[in-house]
């Protein structure tokens, strides 16, 4: 038994170590807090509540145990001195991950090329390669060499990943790359001037009015995107424009509309490359195939809504796009030289690159061998853990899933209202009823791949069931000051509260009980419960919010609690949702308790 316990402990250590490898500095664990930059530990602690799925997740106990099985198999192979080459083993593992993703996302394996990425931000580099290849091909036939290049439009700036803008421009967005190399943040991975291209430029289209924080009308944001593309390709002479369509911002919205993207691709053809940023993972079944059929690259992760551990990204190209990229590598020596001299090896191992792109694999192979690559095992491990959560989620019958999510969102918002406190308030987005409902076709049908024609100009919201349910609940917070007044939290104060929510604060019980009207035992329960919620977001110049969000594992737990009698429940909440809401009540009450006692906590839990 002692030997078995020692072996199990070794598996825990190896798994935790792997989960922290193969990413950038966002994965580094702070020794003081035991958490990374997302304020999330490597593994699930006891007495904790998880509502952080729109930022980063902690691996669930279920997923962690599945990961240990994978570690156990690898350790057994090592002890048996199996002659199978490790790279072959990882190649096989990556292939299985791709096939499982194909199954749960419902796209045809012969229609796509899927590259596994250390994170959703790293995934931006894959469609950029195709844009650069197109630009270089056009540049070689142009009269004014050196004036071409790639321009990228970042939709919903500020409500996408913090490194999205730099990555979309082909630059490092951190100082520590996944292969552990020290890199210069903001430096390009590519020597574009040598290839005859201008540096990649970008423009951001904001989702909200920066004075009020209110959502802009769809027509206004669509028109802004179209003006930027027209100016970039016309006045400024860029060869190719990458247009991001964000399906699921940090507050659960979409920008621009599918109609806007369609108009641009009809007008400019291959000079516009649409990229679907679905890194939140809140997609309707079948929508990935729809996007690929319409020659849109798709970026996604297993580490947001799906509940997998941080840093499991994917970039999907259509089969046509992958073939085009390979053909450009064959026909354009300058492009091949650009890739071979690039710093792609700091983010990708050839094993992670889609098998349909063997020439791209070859282009980065030499530098990978010389300078090292990201931990392929770590990336595959995180995707394996995420897939266990993804497959459980997609196994929930759709009607029951719709009921669970609708009830959770509605009742979770009610819990905030029932606090009756000016310190914690809901963010009510303008036209929220429209934003939370997926656009329908003229005949009332839900959007289908055939609706990607010119007549569809509404926002397309892939999501669950008959409506897209925004599973992100956004909150505005205030704190008391002298004289009985309150003031909004600053961004730094929001960040501090986010850390405090993730910590066990029971050592402050005496100071809080002195001021609180709550029973002492209840105060202790709230303070000692670690609540992992989503990070704050700036929605306007001086306006910020913080978020809680339901994840796929949470939806599964609700379903698992009630699946034997869900159909027999009438006129009341499903039991599984009730249990989840009990946890949410703790989250909101702890948040309110911390805000009411801000003078106690404003300097607590320092990093």
Secondary structure, DSSP 8 states (H G I E B T S, - for coil): -HHHHHHHHHHHHHHHHHHTSSS-GGG--BTTTTB-TTS--SB--SSEEEEBTTT---B-HHHHHHHHHHHHHHHHHHHTT--S-HHHHHHHHHHHHHHHHHHHHT--GGGEEEEEESSTTTTHHHHHHHHHHHHHHHHHTSSSTTS--EEEEEETTTSS-TTHHHHHTTB--SSB-TTS-B--TT-BSS-HHHHT----EEEEE-SB-TTT--B--HHHHHHHHHHHHHIIIIIS--SEEEEEEEES-TTS-EES-HHHHHHHHHHHGGGEEEEEEETT----TTHHHHHHHTT-EEEEESSSTT---S--EEEEEEHHHHHHHHHHHHH-HHHHHHHHTSSGGGT--TTTS-TT-HHHHHHHHHHHHHH----HHHHHHHHHHHHHHHHHHHTS-HHHHHHHHHHHHHHHHHHHHHT--TTEEE---TTHHHHTS--B-TTS-B--GGG-STT--S-----STTS----EEEEEEEEE-GGG-EEE--HHHHHHHHHHHTS--GGGHHHHHHH--S-HHHHHHHHHSEEEEEEEEEEETTEEEEEEE--HHHHHHHHHHHTTTGGG--SS--HHHHHHHHHHHHHHHHHHHHHHTHHHHTT-S--
